[in-house]
Amino acid sequence: IMANQVIRDLVSDSRGDFFFIIIRDKYTNISKKEQLTICIWWFDNELEAHEDFFGFYHVPDTTSETIVSVIKDVLLRLLLSLVSC
């Protein structure tokens, strides 16, 4: 519950008229499952850069279609527009 609240607070800070950049990386965890890490880099009103970690997401495979689908899903859940990306 606390993690979800922190993410909601981060998103409310980063949502606005400014653009953001998605930083993603994938790795295989100790149990041999592929995971995608998503961070978002954004600028505040003073044009200071911020980088926020939004989570690890399980992916069944590492094809570009799967990775794009997960990124779109995360942005949709966070109410962030692809237009600003």
N, C-alpha and C positions, 0 to 999 in steps of 0.2 A: 504494500500500500504506500509506504514511504517513497519507494523508487518511482512509482507512477506519479506521485505528487511532484517529485523533483523534476521529472521529465516534463510534466505539464507546465511547471514554472519556467523551465528553460525555453520551452516552445513559445510561451506567451511573451517572453523577453525577445526572442528572435523573430517573431512574426511581425510583419509590418511592410513598409514600402521599400525595403531593401532586399537585395538579392542574397542568396546563400549558396554555398558550395557543398556538395556531398562528398565526403571522404569515406571510401569503403575499402575493406580488405577482407580476404577470406583466409581461413586456416582450418586445419583439422585438429579437433581437440583430442584429449587423451583416449577417449572412447571411440576414436576413428570416425566421428561425425563432422561433416562439413559445417562451418559456421561463417556467417557474414557479420563483420563489425561495421557499424554505421556511426559516423560522426558528422556533424554539420558545422561548417565554418560560416560565420555571418558577421555583419557589421552593425554597430549600434548608431545612434544619432550623431555621435561625435566621430564617426567613422573609425572607431577602434575595432580591431578584429577579435572575434571570440571563437573558440573551438569547443563544442560540446559533444560528449559521448552520449549516444542514444540507445545503444544496446548491442547485444549479440543475437543474431537471428539464425535459426537452423535452416539450412538449404539442402534439399535432397540431392542436388548436383550443382556443378559450377558452370553450367552453360550460360551464355549471355542472356537468353530468354528468362531463365530462372532468376538470375541476379537482378535484372531490370524489373521483373515482376515483384520481387521482395522490396526493392527500393520504392517502387510506386505504392505498394501496400503500406510501407512505413510512413511515407509522406502523406498518404490519405488519412491514416490514423492520427497523425500529428496535425492535420489540417493545414499542411504547408503545400503551396501551389508549385507545380512543376514549372510554371511560367517564370517564377522568381528564381529558379535554379540555374 
